[in-house]
Amino acid sequence: MTKTESWRTSGVRVVRAATQESARRECAGRATAFDFAGTGGHKTWIGTVTLQPDQRTGPHHHGRHEVAIYVVKGRSELRWGERLEFRAEVGAGDMVYFAPFVPHQEINLDPDEPVDFLVVRSDNEKIAPGLALSAVEEPEKVY
């Protein structure tokens, strides 16, 4: 098999919106678009996360992974720090980067509409330990 023939089926992957929507319904708002297992690419995870109206994640981090998010639609407050003492409001078109081991939380600010994120992690391991921490009541607005 030539490289071109190999690329026909393994060089590019297309994930349809309907597939992502179905996966988010089945997996608590998270759907893996690409994990690259078995393709030779193994250092990246790309997926989507939907937070329903007024929903929030628990405090967590992603271990040694770097994480970038792109807000596709909606509004969210991101909190981070040892006690989630920092915050930023983000909306459609905004991008956010989290360094490894940074404790954080995503909060949907809208009581009526979901917020959708495109997420890229620097590894495809599913590291996301929940954290039992005492969050501050009024985090400092950083951005």
C-alpha positions as CSV (number, residue, x, y, z in Angstrom):
1,M,0.0,0.0,0.0
2,T,1.4,3.4,-1.0
3,K,1.5,6.3,1.5
4,T,-1.3,8.0,-0.6
5,E,-3.5,5.0,-0.3
6,S,-2.9,4.8,3.4
7,W,-3.7,8.5,3.8
8,R,-7.1,7.8,2.1
9,T,-8.4,6.0,5.2
10,S,-6.0,6.9,8.0
11,G,-4.5,10.3,7.3
12,V,-7.6,12.3,7.8
13,R,-10.6,11.7,10.0
14,V,-14.0,13.5,9.8
15,V,-16.3,13.5,12.8
16,R,-19.8,14.7,12.0
17,A,-21.7,17.1,14.3
18,A,-24.5,14.5,14.7
19,T,-22.0,12.0,16.1
20,Q,-20.7,14.5,18.6
21,E,-24.2,15.5,19.7
22,S,-25.2,11.9,20.2
23,A,-22.0,11.2,22.2
24,R,-22.5,14.3,24.4
25,R,-26.1,13.1,25.3
26,E,-24.7,9.7,26.3
27,C,-21.6,10.9,28.1
28,A,-22.7,13.7,30.5
29,G,-21.9,16.5,28.0
30,R,-18.5,15.2,26.8
31,A,-17.6,13.7,23.5
32,T,-14.2,12.6,22.1
33,A,-13.7,13.7,18.6
34,F,-10.1,12.4,18.2
35,D,-8.0,10.4,20.5
36,F,-5.6,9.1,17.8
37,A,-5.3,5.6,19.4
38,G,-3.8,3.2,16.8
39,T,-3.0,5.9,14.2
40,G,0.5,6.7,15.2
41,G,-0.6,10.0,16.6
42,H,-1.0,9.7,20.4
43,K,-0.1,13.0,22.0
44,T,-3.4,14.9,21.5
45,W,-7.0,14.6,22.6
46,I,-9.6,16.7,20.9
47,G,-13.3,16.7,21.9
48,T,-16.3,18.8,22.8
49,V,-17.9,19.6,26.2
50,T,-21.4,21.0,26.7
51,L,-22.5,22.4,30.0
52,Q,-26.2,22.7,30.3
53,P,-27.9,25.9,31.7
54,D,-26.7,26.7,35.2
55,Q,-24.4,23.6,35.2
56,R,-20.9,23.5,36.6
57,T,-18.1,21.0,36.6
58,G,-16.5,19.9,39.9
59,P,-13.1,21.3,40.6
60,H,-10.5,19.3,38.8
61,H,-7.2,19.3,36.9
62,H,-5.8,17.3,34.0
63,G,-2.5,16.2,35.5
64,R,0.5,16.7,33.3
65,H,-1.6,17.7,30.3
66,E,-1.8,21.1,28.8
67,V,-5.4,22.0,28.0
68,A,-6.8,24.6,25.6
69,I,-10.5,25.4,25.2
70,Y,-12.3,27.4,22.5
71,V,-15.8,28.7,23.4
72,V,-18.0,27.8,20.5
73,K,-21.2,29.3,21.9
74,G,-22.6,30.5,25.2
75,R,-21.0,32.2,28.3
76,S,-19.0,30.6,31.0
77,E,-17.1,31.6,34.1
78,L,-13.8,29.8,34.5
79,R,-12.3,29.6,38.0
80,W,-8.8,28.4,38.9
81,G,-6.3,28.2,41.6
82,E,-5.7,26.2,44.8
83,R,-9.1,27.6,46.2
84,L,-10.5,28.6,42.8
85,E,-9.6,32.1,43.8
86,F,-9.3,33.5,40.3
87,R,-11.9,33.9,37.6
88,A,-12.6,35.0,34.1
89,E,-15.8,35.3,32.1
90,V,-15.5,33.9,28.6
91,G,-17.8,33.8,25.6
92,A,-18.1,32.7,22.0
93,G,-14.8,33.0,20.2
94,D,-12.6,33.2,23.3
95,M,-9.8,30.8,23.9
96,V,-8.3,29.7,27.2
97,Y,-5.1,27.8,28.1
98,F,-4.5,25.8,31.3
99,A,-1.0,24.8,32.3
100,P,-0.5,21.3,33.7
101,F,-1.9,20.6,37.2
102,V,-3.9,23.9,37.4
103,P,-7.0,23.3,39.5
104,H,-10.0,24.7,37.6
105,Q,-13.8,24.7,37.2
106,E,-16.1,25.6,34.3
107,I,-19.5,27.2,35.1
108,N,-22.3,28.0,32.6
109,L,-23.5,31.5,33.4
110,D,-26.7,31.2,31.4
111,P,-29.9,29.9,33.0
112,D,-31.5,29.1,29.6
113,E,-28.7,28.2,27.1
114,P,-25.9,25.6,27.1
115,V,-22.3,26.6,26.7
116,D,-20.2,24.6,24.2
117,F,-16.5,24.2,24.3
118,L,-14.0,22.7,21.8
119,V,-11.2,21.2,24.0
120,V,-7.7,20.1,23.1
121,R,-5.4,18.3,25.5
122,S,-1.7,17.5,25.1
123,D,-2.3,13.8,25.7
124,N,-5.1,11.4,25.1
125,E,-5.1,9.9,28.6
126,K,-8.3,10.6,30.4
127,I,-6.7,12.3,33.4
128,A,-9.2,14.6,35.2
129,P,-9.1,13.9,39.0
130,G,-11.8,15.6,41.0
131,L,-10.5,17.8,43.8
132,A,-12.0,18.3,47.2
133,L,-11.1,21.9,48.0
134,S,-12.5,24.8,49.9
135,A,-13.4,27.4,47.2
136,V,-13.3,31.1,48.0
137,E,-16.7,32.8,47.9
138,E,-15.6,35.8,45.8
139,P,-12.9,34.9,43.4
140,E,-10.7,37.7,42.0
141,K,-11.6,38.7,38.4
142,V,-8.3,38.4,36.4
143,Y,-9.5,38.8,32.8
